[in-house]
């Protein structure tokens, strides 16, 4: 059973002493500062409280701590001293109701993500802030009704990026089904992270008991229409006459990606130097989600080698191949 006792801290610069609560749990000690301060007139020579008002205030805090400790019962036995103190302070501030600023928590989690992943989450939470019109949102406010209203907001809110910026608000088009699904999926992912962090099923500590996504179903993203181009269109790109600058770079990047089975620029940038005509790389988008690091190997065909040579050193550039595909 935990014990609690008031304690006077060291003298501060202004001549007052902070009153702390000494917590003993499983033979370990921690001290919790209170918002109460005592002057020299409130203390005996041995630094014991003699001010009856302060004594009553301290005793009330201790009574609340004891009440919370009694309610935790056997759950507290398996807690470390730091976990026990954290739970005491949490319950004392908000009663039995756990409070978490979901927006702040999301910002902290997004800051830990890779840039590409974070760029998907940021627009979703920017839209959420515009919806609630504030920077704080307690996680308990997120329920089925809230999500339905947020879904409607996303659907009706004009896009804030891309070509839509050049139009006036009346001309702007609302977001598509893809954005609605993506934004809500991001909110659900952060909600799940909060439950994983603050709930402990093994010890019976469930600070976030509700799960609004159980009854609120996120509509799946619409299937992307295939936009494959024809062989004739590819050949027309191959046959384009050099014009220098970005024009040639864009053409060459397209042909390099095509010749390397759709390899994108980020993967090409981090790829290892070629060995024996083989280029080895780890797909940046999925490398952290797969045990094999999403490693791929691609044989470099003759038509691609010309581009590699063109961009790998300062030698005079050789003309790109007339045809990319073998007849």
C-alpha positions as CSV (number, residue, x, y, z in Angstrom):
1,X,0.0,0.0,0.0
2,X,1.4,3.4,-1.0
3,X,1.9,6.0,1.7
4,X,1.8,9.8,1.4
5,X,3.3,12.5,3.6
6,X,3.8,16.3,3.2
7,X,7.4,17.6,2.9
8,X,8.9,21.0,2.8
9,X,11.3,21.7,-0.1
10,X,14.4,23.8,0.0
11,X,14.1,27.6,0.5
12,X,13.5,29.5,-2.8
13,X,15.0,32.8,-3.8
14,X,11.9,34.7,-2.7
15,X,12.1,33.2,0.8
16,X,9.2,30.7,0.4
17,X,9.2,26.9,0.5
18,X,7.3,24.7,-1.9
19,X,5.1,22.0,-0.2
20,X,5.6,18.6,-1.8
21,X,4.0,15.2,-1.2
22,X,6.4,12.4,-0.6
23,X,5.1,9.2,-2.2
24,X,6.3,5.8,-1.1
25,X,5.4,2.8,-3.3
26,X,7.0,-0.6,-3.4
27,X,9.8,0.7,-1.2
28,X,10.6,3.5,-3.7
29,X,10.3,7.2,-3.2
30,X,9.1,10.1,-5.4
31,X,8.2,13.6,-4.6
32,X,5.3,15.5,-6.2
33,X,5.4,19.3,-6.1
34,X,2.1,21.1,-5.3
35,X,1.0,24.6,-6.0
36,X,1.2,25.4,-2.3
37,X,4.0,27.6,-0.8
38,X,4.8,28.3,2.8
39,X,6.6,31.3,4.2
40,X,8.9,31.3,7.3
41,X,5.9,32.4,9.3
42,X,3.9,29.3,8.3
43,X,6.6,27.0,9.6
44,X,8.1,25.9,12.9
45,X,11.8,26.0,13.5
46,X,12.1,22.4,12.4
47,X,10.3,23.3,9.1
48,X,6.9,21.7,10.0
49,X,3.7,23.3,8.9
50,X,1.9,25.3,11.6
51,X,-0.5,27.3,9.3
52,X,-3.8,25.5,9.8
53,X,-5.1,26.7,6.3
54,X,-2.1,25.2,4.6
55,X,-2.4,22.0,6.7
56,X,-6.0,21.5,5.6
57,X,-5.1,22.1,2.0
58,X,-2.2,19.6,2.1
59,X,-4.4,17.0,3.9
60,X,-7.1,17.4,1.2
61,X,-4.5,16.6,-1.5
62,X,-3.3,13.6,0.5
63,X,-6.9,12.4,1.0
64,X,-7.4,12.6,-2.8
65,X,-4.2,10.6,-3.4
66,X,-5.2,8.0,-1.0
67,X,-8.7,7.7,-2.5
68,X,-7.2,7.3,-6.0
69,X,-4.7,4.7,-4.7
70,X,-7.5,2.8,-3.1
71,X,-9.5,2.8,-6.3
72,X,-6.5,1.5,-8.3
73,X,-6.3,-1.4,-5.8
74,X,-4.3,-4.3,-7.1
75,X,-3.5,-2.6,-10.4
76,X,-1.1,-0.3,-8.5
77,X,0.9,-3.3,-7.2
78,X,2.4,-4.0,-10.6
79,X,3.2,-0.4,-11.4
80,X,6.7,1.1,-11.1
81,X,6.9,4.2,-8.9
82,X,7.0,6.5,-11.9
83,X,4.0,4.8,-13.5
84,X,2.1,5.1,-10.2
85,X,2.9,8.8,-9.8
86,X,1.9,9.5,-13.4
87,X,-1.4,7.8,-12.9
88,X,-2.0,9.7,-9.6
89,X,-1.4,13.1,-11.3
90,X,-3.5,12.2,-14.3
91,X,-6.5,11.2,-12.2
92,X,-6.1,14.1,-9.9
93,X,-6.2,16.6,-12.8
94,X,-9.1,15.1,-14.6
95,X,-10.8,12.8,-12.2
96,X,-11.5,9.4,-13.7
97,X,-11.6,11.0,-17.1
98,X,-8.4,10.8,-19.1
99,X,-7.6,13.9,-21.1
100,X,-5.4,14.1,-24.2
101,X,-5.0,16.9,-26.7
102,X,-5.4,14.9,-29.8
103,X,-4.0,17.7,-32.1
104,X,-0.8,18.1,-30.0
105,X,-0.4,14.3,-29.9
106,X,-0.8,14.1,-33.7
107,X,1.8,16.9,-34.2
108,X,4.3,15.0,-32.0
109,X,3.7,11.7,-33.9
110,X,3.9,13.3,-37.3
111,X,7.2,14.9,-36.4
112,X,8.6,11.4,-35.9
113,X,7.6,10.3,-39.4
114,X,9.6,10.3,-42.6
115,X,9.1,13.3,-44.7
116,X,7.0,11.5,-47.4
117,X,4.7,9.9,-44.8
118,X,4.4,13.1,-42.8
119,X,3.4,15.0,-46.0
120,X,0.3,12.7,-46.2
121,X,-0.7,13.4,-42.6
122,X,-0.2,17.1,-42.4
123,X,-3.0,18.1,-44.9
124,X,-5.4,15.8,-43.0
125,X,-4.8,17.5,-39.6
126,X,-4.7,21.0,-41.2
127,X,-8.2,20.2,-42.4
128,X,-9.2,18.9,-39.0
129,X,-8.0,22.2,-37.4
130,X,-10.0,24.2,-39.9
131,X,-13.1,22.0,-39.0
132,X,-12.9,22.5,-35.2
133,X,-11.6,26.1,-35.5
134,X,-9.1,25.6,-32.7
135,X,-5.7,24.0,-31.9
136,X,-6.9,21.7,-29.1
137,X,-9.2,18.7,-29.3
138,X,-9.7,16.3,-26.4
139,X,-9.7,12.8,-27.7
140,X,-13.0,12.1,-25.9
141,X,-14.7,14.5,-28.3
142,X,-14.0,12.2,-31.2
143,X,-17.1,10.0,-31.6
144,X,-19.2,8.8,-34.5
145,X,-21.1,12.0,-34.8
146,X,-17.9,14.0,-34.8
147,X,-16.4,11.9,-37.6
148,X,-19.6,12.1,-39.7
149,X,-19.5,15.9,-39.4
150,X,-15.8,16.0,-40.2
151,X,-16.4,13.8,-43.3
152,X,-19.0,16.3,-44.5
153,X,-16.6,19.1,-43.9
154,X,-13.9,17.4,-46.0
155,X,-16.3,16.7,-48.8
156,X,-17.5,20.4,-49.0
157,X,-14.2,22.1,-48.3
158,X,-12.4,23.4,-51.4
159,X,-8.9,22.1,-52.1
160,X,-6.1,24.2,-50.7
161,X,-3.4,23.0,-53.0
162,X,-2.5,22.5,-56.7
163,X,-4.2,24.1,-59.6
164,X,-7.3,24.9,-57.5
165,X,-5.4,27.8,-55.9
166,X,-5.8,30.0,-59.0
167,X,-9.6,29.9,-58.8
168,X,-11.8,32.1,-56.6
169,X,-13.7,30.4,-53.7
170,X,-16.9,30.2,-55.7
171,X,-15.1,28.5,-58.6
172,X,-13.1,26.0,-56.4
173,X,-14.2,22.4,-56.6
174,X,-14.7,20.3,-53.4
175,X,-12.3,17.5,-52.6
176,X,-12.7,14.1,-54.2
177,X,-13.5,10.8,-52.5
178,X,-9.8,10.0,-52.4
179,X,-9.0,12.9,-50.1
180,X,-12.0,12.1,-47.8
181,X,-10.8,8.5,-47.4
182,X,-7.1,9.5,-46.9
183,X,-7.8,12.2,-44.3
184,X,-10.0,10.0,-42.2
185,X,-7.6,7.1,-42.5
186,X,-4.8,9.4,-41.1
187,X,-7.0,10.4,-38.2
188,X,-7.8,6.8,-37.4
189,X,-4.1,5.9,-37.5
190,X,-3.2,8.6,-35.0
191,X,-6.1,7.6,-32.8
192,X,-4.8,4.0,-32.8
193,X,-1.4,5.2,-31.8
194,X,-2.9,7.0,-28.8
195,X,-4.7,3.9,-27.7
196,X,-1.5,1.8,-28.1
197,X,0.5,4.3,-26.0
198,X,-2.0,5.1,-23.2
199,X,-3.9,1.8,-22.9
200,X,-2.3,-1.2,-21.1
201,X,-4.5,-4.2,-21.5
202,X,-2.1,-6.4,-19.5
203,X,-2.5,-4.3,-16.4
204,X,-6.1,-3.4,-17.0
205,X,-5.4,0.4,-17.5
206,X,-7.7,1.6,-20.3
207,X,-7.5,5.4,-20.5
208,X,-9.1,5.5,-23.9
209,X,-11.9,3.0,-23.8
210,X,-14.0,4.3,-26.7
211,X,-13.3,3.5,-30.3
212,X,-15.5,5.5,-32.7
213,X,-14.2,3.8,-35.8
214,X,-15.9,0.6,-34.8
215,X,-19.3,2.0,-35.9
216,X,-18.0,4.6,-38.3
217,X,-16.8,3.0,-41.5
218,X,-14.3,4.9,-43.7
219,X,-15.3,4.6,-47.3
220,X,-12.5,2.9,-49.3
221,X,-10.6,5.0,-51.8
222,X,-11.9,4.8,-55.3
223,X,-10.1,2.4,-57.6
224,X,-7.6,4.4,-59.7
225,X,-8.4,4.3,-63.4
226,X,-5.5,2.8,-65.3
227,X,-3.6,5.4,-67.2
228,X,-1.2,3.2,-69.2
229,X,0.0,4.8,-72.4
230,X,0.3,2.9,-75.6
231,X,3.5,1.6,-77.3
232,X,3.1,4.2,-80.0
233,X,3.0,7.0,-77.4
234,X,6.1,5.7,-75.7
235,X,7.9,5.6,-79.1
236,X,6.8,9.1,-79.8
237,X,8.6,10.2,-76.6
238,X,11.7,8.3,-77.6
239,X,11.7,10.0,-81.0
240,X,11.5,13.5,-79.5
241,X,14.3,15.7,-80.8
242,X,16.7,17.1,-78.1
243,X,15.9,20.7,-77.1
244,X,18.3,21.0,-74.1
245,X,17.7,21.8,-70.5
246,X,14.7,20.5,-68.6
247,X,13.0,19.2,-71.7
248,X,15.8,16.7,-72.3
249,X,16.0,15.9,-68.6
250,X,12.3,15.2,-68.3
251,X,12.4,12.9,-71.4
252,X,15.5,11.1,-70.1
253,X,14.0,10.6,-66.6
254,X,10.9,9.0,-68.1
255,X,12.9,6.7,-70.3
256,X,15.2,5.7,-67.4
257,X,12.3,4.9,-65.2
258,X,10.7,2.9,-68.0
259,X,13.8,1.0,-68.7
260,X,14.3,0.2,-65.0
261,X,10.7,-1.2,-64.6
262,X,9.2,2.0,-63.1
263,X,12.0,2.8,-60.6
264,X,11.4,6.3,-59.3
265,X,13.9,9.1,-58.7
266,X,14.1,8.6,-54.9
267,X,15.0,4.9,-55.3
268,X,17.5,5.7,-58.0
269,X,19.1,8.3,-55.8
270,X,19.7,5.9,-53.0
271,X,20.6,2.9,-55.2
272,X,23.9,1.2,-54.9
273,X,26.4,1.5,-57.8
274,X,25.8,-1.0,-60.5
275,X,27.7,-4.3,-60.4
276,X,28.0,-6.6,-63.3
277,X,25.1,-4.9,-65.1
278,X,22.8,-5.2,-62.1
279,X,21.4,-2.3,-60.1
280,X,20.3,-3.1,-56.5
281,X,18.1,-0.9,-54.4
282,X,15.6,-0.8,-51.6
283,X,12.2,0.7,-52.4
284,X,12.1,3.8,-50.1
285,X,8.3,3.7,-49.8
286,X,8.1,0.2,-48.3
287,X,11.6,-0.7,-47.0
288,X,10.6,-0.1,-43.4
289,X,7.5,-2.3,-43.6
290,X,9.2,-5.4,-45.0
291,X,11.7,-7.8,-43.5
292,X,13.7,-7.9,-46.7
293,X,13.9,-4.1,-46.8
294,X,12.0,-4.3,-50.1
295,X,15.2,-5.0,-52.0
296,X,15.0,-5.3,-55.7
297,X,17.5,-6.1,-58.5
298,X,17.1,-5.0,-62.0
299,X,19.3,-5.9,-65.0
300,X,20.5,-2.8,-66.8
301,X,19.7,-3.1,-70.6
302,X,22.0,-1.5,-73.2
303,X,19.5,1.2,-73.8
304,X,19.5,2.3,-70.2
305,X,23.3,2.1,-69.9
306,X,23.6,5.0,-72.4
307,X,21.6,7.2,-70.0
308,X,23.7,6.1,-67.0
309,X,26.9,6.9,-68.9
310,X,25.4,10.3,-69.9
311,X,24.6,11.4,-66.4
312,X,27.3,9.6,-64.4
313,X,30.4,11.7,-65.3
314,X,31.6,14.8,-67.1
315,X,32.6,13.2,-70.4
316,X,31.0,14.5,-73.5
317,X,27.4,13.4,-73.6
318,X,26.5,10.6,-76.0
319,X,23.2,10.8,-77.9
320,X,20.3,8.9,-76.4
321,X,19.4,5.7,-78.2
322,X,17.0,6.1,-81.2
323,X,14.8,3.3,-79.9
324,X,14.3,2.0,-76.4
325,X,12.8,-1.3,-77.2
326,X,14.3,-4.1,-79.2
327,X,12.3,-5.1,-82.2
